[in-house]
Amino acid sequence: LTCQVFVHAGATLTIEAGTTIMAYPDDGTESGKAPSLVVERGARIEAVGTAESPITFTSALSAVNLPARGLWGGLILLGRSTVHGYETAPF
């Protein structure tokens, strides 16, 4: 990933077992947005890894360039579900 990637409502992203998704620390622009995978409300992600073929999200940087954390924005799921005992999130 080199930018923020959005899976829009009505779309399905399928990630096969054994897939490795690599990301850079920022998008290389002045805004410095962290590359991330964002699954919007109404979109789907189908990703089933196994112990033998896991799905891995990691940095695209080599091990010698890795700090402890903060290398990319992550996997963001924008949905509607129970949060801390609420039927729907109060925000």
C-alpha positions as CSV (number, residue, x, y, z in Angstrom):
1,L,0.0,0.0,0.0
2,T,1.3,3.4,-0.9
3,C,-1.9,5.4,-0.1
4,Q,-5.3,5.1,1.6
5,V,-7.3,2.4,-0.2
6,F,-11.1,2.5,0.3
7,V,-13.5,-0.4,-0.2
8,H,-16.8,1.4,-0.9
9,A,-20.3,0.3,0.0
10,G,-21.6,-2.5,-2.2
11,A,-18.0,-3.7,-3.0
12,T,-16.3,-6.8,-1.7
13,L,-12.5,-7.1,-1.2
14,T,-11.4,-10.7,-1.2
15,I,-7.9,-11.5,0.2
16,E,-6.8,-15.1,-0.4
17,A,-5.0,-17.2,2.2
18,G,-1.3,-16.8,2.1
19,T,-1.4,-13.1,0.9
20,T,1.0,-10.6,2.3
21,I,0.0,-7.0,2.2
22,M,2.9,-4.6,2.5
23,A,2.6,-0.8,3.2
24,Y,4.9,2.2,3.4
25,P,5.0,4.6,6.3
26,D,3.3,7.5,4.5
27,D,1.9,8.3,1.0
28,G,4.9,10.4,0.0
29,T,2.9,13.6,-0.3
30,E,3.1,16.8,1.8
31,S,0.0,15.6,3.8
32,G,1.9,12.5,4.9
33,K,-1.2,10.4,5.1
34,A,-0.5,6.9,6.4
35,P,-1.3,4.2,3.9
36,S,-4.2,2.1,5.1
37,L,-7.0,-0.2,4.0
38,V,-10.4,1.2,4.9
39,V,-13.5,-0.9,4.6
40,E,-16.5,1.4,4.6
41,R,-19.9,0.7,6.1
42,G,-21.8,-1.4,3.6
43,A,-18.7,-2.9,2.0
44,R,-17.4,-6.4,2.6
45,I,-14.0,-7.9,3.3
46,E,-13.6,-11.7,2.8
47,A,-10.3,-12.8,4.2
48,V,-9.8,-16.3,5.6
49,G,-6.2,-17.3,6.3
50,T,-5.0,-20.6,7.9
51,A,-2.2,-21.5,10.2
52,E,-0.3,-22.8,7.2
53,S,-1.3,-19.9,4.9
54,P,-1.9,-16.8,7.0
55,I,-2.9,-13.4,5.7
56,T,-0.2,-10.9,6.8
57,F,-0.2,-7.1,7.0
58,T,3.4,-5.7,7.4
59,S,5.8,-2.9,6.4
60,A,7.3,-2.7,3.0
61,L,10.6,-1.5,4.6
62,S,13.4,-3.9,5.2
63,A,14.0,-5.2,8.7
64,V,17.0,-2.9,9.3
65,N,14.8,0.2,8.7
66,L,12.0,-0.9,11.0
67,P,11.2,1.1,14.1
68,A,9.1,-0.5,16.8
69,R,5.8,0.8,15.5
70,G,4.0,3.4,13.4
71,L,4.8,2.2,9.9
72,W,1.4,2.4,8.3
73,G,-2.2,3.3,9.1
74,G,-3.6,-0.3,9.4
75,L,-6.8,-2.0,8.6
76,I,-9.8,0.2,9.4
77,L,-13.3,-1.3,9.5
78,L,-16.2,1.3,9.4
79,G,-19.2,-0.6,10.4
80,R,-22.2,-0.7,12.7
81,S,-21.9,-3.1,15.6
82,T,-22.0,-3.3,19.4
83,V,-19.4,-1.2,21.1
84,H,-18.8,-1.5,24.8
85,G,-22.3,-2.9,25.5
86,Y,-24.2,-0.3,23.3
87,E,-26.5,-1.7,20.6
88,T,-25.0,0.9,18.3
89,A,-22.1,3.2,18.9
90,P,-23.2,6.5,20.6
91,F,-21.0,8.6,18.2
